Amino acid sequence: MHVLRNILILLWRIWFYVVMGVPIIIMFPLLLIFSSREEWYPQFFVVARFWAKIVLYGSGFLPKVVKEAEIDRSKSYMFVANHTSMTDIMLMLYCVKNPFVFVGKKELAKIPVFGFFYKRTCILVDRNSQRSRKEVFDRAQARLQGGTSICIFPEGGVPDDESIVLDLFKDGAFRLAIDHQIPILPLVFLDNKKRFSYTFFSGGPGVMRARVLKEIPTDGLAQENKKSLNEKTRQTILSVLESEA
């Protein structure tokens, strides 16, 4: 029975990557055009959201989003969330209609098909390079000045130890938010680890709950406040994870 279960999970995991890659191939010309110029990024984002829905529903995931407050379409935000799964990318795109740019690890650019557009449209960071972190900050500054929101998973990656509910947050997202006086908008993904963790023979289709929390303002804050903003945001997300586990 255990062997049969692993075979079914293997086939389903392969299907996930098929569902992730085939729509990108089909929409390749459109994605290539919209990713070729920064001013066309909002159009690329619309297509990316459509792709995310295909991947989620096509893989048997049923998103269920609860919003504590509506997201203002006219504002820029720093979107942050807990990070446990590759599906965090799709669920973030599903939840948020405001065009935003991901700041993410450069390793994902190696994924066939997906990685091509990930590299063209996201801000990639090499966490082992101080120069890379500086370049990321400069590029994020430029996108925020252009009115585009930013999305950062402030844990800095998925913890190797899956028993960790929420890792410590890095300061980059909070530094940028204070610099530009834009609010932090926390999201909580409650089921992504259970549905599609990095443990290969695990997971399965089902409901994916997400909570969109109230924004945390940064008006009047200075860089000396970034640690307290970091801690406040982390505790806000952690309390939901612990209460709804």
C-alpha atoms as one frame of an Amber mdcrd trajectory, in Angstrom:
protein
   0.000   0.000   0.000   2.875   2.348   0.848   4.515   1.645  -2.523   1.240
   2.334  -4.364   0.826   5.611  -2.486   4.331   6.724  -3.477   3.682   5.828
  -7.125   0.494   7.918  -7.109   2.290  10.848  -5.474   5.106  10.555  -8.027
   2.646  10.674 -10.936   0.792  13.576  -9.376   4.035  15.514  -8.815   5.031
  14.954 -12.436   1.570  16.176 -13.460   2.097  19.350 -11.385   5.209  20.226
 -13.385   3.410  19.447 -16.647   0.540  21.769 -15.662   3.094  24.399 -14.663
   5.103  24.195 -17.887   2.633  23.555 -20.715   0.633  26.822 -20.323   3.892
  28.790 -20.375   4.861  27.092 -23.646   1.430  27.792 -25.145   1.495  31.450
 -24.047   5.205  31.875 -24.802   4.869  34.564 -27.529   2.542  36.661 -25.365
   4.720  36.310 -22.290   7.831  37.118 -24.297   6.306  40.350 -25.581   4.935
  41.510 -22.230   8.193  40.722 -20.410  10.343  42.580 -22.929   9.602  46.079
 -21.573   9.136  47.208 -17.995   6.131  49.399 -18.843   4.318  46.295 -20.141
   4.773  44.447 -16.861   1.128  45.013 -15.730  -0.019  43.051 -18.795   2.495
  40.306 -18.021   1.159  40.212 -14.475  -2.414  39.624 -15.691  -1.228  36.646
 -17.736   0.847  35.375 -14.780  -2.245  35.433 -12.543  -4.163  33.429 -15.149
  -1.273  30.926 -15.284  -1.274  30.626 -11.481  -4.972  29.715 -11.481  -4.360
  27.045 -14.129  -1.579  25.505 -12.032  -3.540  25.560  -8.782  -6.824  24.218
 -10.093  -5.135  21.900 -12.600  -3.156  20.283  -9.784  -6.246  19.756  -7.652
  -5.686  22.640  -5.245  -8.769  24.611  -4.185  -7.781  28.104  -2.976  -9.897
  29.529  -0.173  -9.010  33.142   0.605 -10.230  35.071   3.651  -9.589  38.823
   3.605  -9.542  40.872   6.794  -9.407  44.005   4.645  -9.553  44.840   0.948
  -6.327  45.646  -0.873  -6.353  49.166  -2.301  -5.717  48.845  -6.043  -4.295
  52.381  -6.193  -1.547  51.813  -3.578   1.863  50.196  -3.562   2.535  47.586
  -0.886   5.256  45.382   0.460   3.579  41.964   0.312   5.055  39.381   2.689
   4.074  35.822   3.595   5.348  32.652   5.223   7.303  30.449   2.808   6.990
  26.653   2.805   6.370  25.549  -0.786   6.844  26.303  -4.461   3.077  26.806
  -4.598   3.503  29.966  -2.482   4.292  31.769  -5.747   1.045  30.665  -7.398
  -1.094  31.333  -4.335   0.378  34.819  -3.915  -0.482  35.591  -7.550  -3.970
  34.189  -6.972  -4.590  36.336  -3.876  -3.245  39.696  -5.060  -4.522  41.714
  -8.025  -2.107  44.636  -7.591   0.860  44.185  -9.949   3.909  43.228  -7.898
   7.405  41.936  -8.543   8.832  38.965  -6.661  12.212  39.205  -4.990  13.375
  35.592  -4.917  16.300  33.215  -4.898  18.224  32.827  -8.143  18.068  29.004
  -7.972  14.472  29.008  -9.267  15.736  30.433 -12.558  17.148  26.956 -13.302
  13.670  25.383 -13.564  12.996  24.622 -17.262  10.486  26.943 -18.992   9.329
  28.605 -15.751  12.842  29.814 -14.991  13.150  31.704 -18.294  10.387  34.172
 -17.389  11.172  34.104 -13.684  14.619  35.479 -14.545  13.186  38.116 -16.922
  10.544  39.502 -14.572  11.655  38.878 -10.970  14.450  40.409  -8.938  16.876
  37.576  -8.238  19.111  37.449  -5.202  22.252  35.414  -4.548  22.275  35.209
  -0.759  25.988  34.364  -0.753  26.909  37.627  -2.459  26.932  41.009  -0.719
  27.061  42.697  -4.129  23.969  40.791  -5.271  22.027  41.916  -2.188  22.963
  45.546  -2.924  21.858  45.198  -6.575  18.568  43.647  -5.446  17.921  46.591
  -3.149  18.629  49.074  -5.964  16.331  47.248  -8.416  13.540  46.992  -5.869
  13.900  50.708  -5.152  13.471  51.452  -8.861  10.337  49.296  -9.185   8.750
  50.888  -6.124   9.484  54.352  -7.482   7.652  53.273 -10.644   4.556  52.395
  -8.607   4.892  48.598  -8.701   4.498  46.687  -5.437   7.102  44.216  -4.201
   6.643  40.715  -2.787   9.280  39.229  -0.504   9.199  36.031   1.533  11.138
  37.466   4.501  12.274  34.111   5.883  14.767  34.204   3.022  13.945  30.698
   1.846  12.159  27.533   2.896  13.585  26.103   6.163  15.203  22.677   5.741
  13.538  21.615   8.985   9.836  21.326   8.139   8.923  21.301  11.836   9.728
  25.039  11.961   6.413  26.873  11.872   7.916  30.249  10.916  11.608  31.050
  10.616  13.166  34.358  11.643  12.639  37.234   9.192  15.404  39.105   7.401
  15.242  42.911   7.358  15.277  43.690   3.611  11.508  43.953   3.107  11.122
  46.237   6.119  14.022  48.449   5.143  12.477  49.004   1.700   8.995  49.571
   3.099  10.269  52.229   5.503  12.376  53.902   2.818   9.312  54.288   0.583
   6.771  54.714   3.390   4.571  51.974   1.955   2.524  49.604   4.136   3.397
  46.001   4.849   0.595  43.673   3.732   0.990  40.251   5.415  -0.521  37.079
   3.962  -0.635  33.702   5.662  -0.587  30.430   3.701  -1.991  27.758   5.992
  -1.927  24.575   3.910   0.857  24.886   1.328   3.364  22.867   3.354   0.831
  20.073   3.777  -0.254  20.144   0.128   3.119  20.510  -1.655   6.195  20.589
   0.556   9.774  20.038  -0.590   9.607  16.495   0.797   9.016  14.763  -2.529
   6.803  11.839  -1.525   4.282  13.916   0.381   1.271  16.132  -0.149  -1.801
  15.868  -2.300  -4.743  17.814  -3.740  -7.161  19.669  -1.476  -8.088  23.046
  -0.030  -5.390  25.734   0.182  -6.363  28.342   2.745  -4.917  31.839   2.645
  -5.496  34.783   4.958  -4.961  38.363   3.784  -4.344  40.356   6.956  -4.716
  44.048   7.666  -1.925  46.271   6.432   0.774  47.428   8.833   1.545  51.108
   8.212   5.060  52.503   8.023   4.139  56.203   8.039   6.660  58.168  10.059
   8.935  55.190  10.720  12.713  55.456  10.294  15.352  52.795   9.739  15.921
  52.420  13.477  12.347  51.064  13.623  12.899  48.252  11.104  13.621  45.602
  13.764  10.401  46.319  15.640   8.471  46.374  12.333  10.075  43.038  11.441
   9.095  41.514  14.780   5.551  42.917  14.677   4.963  41.504  11.180   6.394
  38.102  12.060   4.323  37.854  15.217   1.181  38.800  13.281   1.741  35.948
  10.819   2.872  33.489  13.496  -0.225  34.045  15.633  -2.471  33.077  12.708
  -0.374  29.991  11.889  -0.532  28.833  15.497  -4.240  29.548  15.955  -5.346
  27.856  12.731  -2.896  24.945  12.583
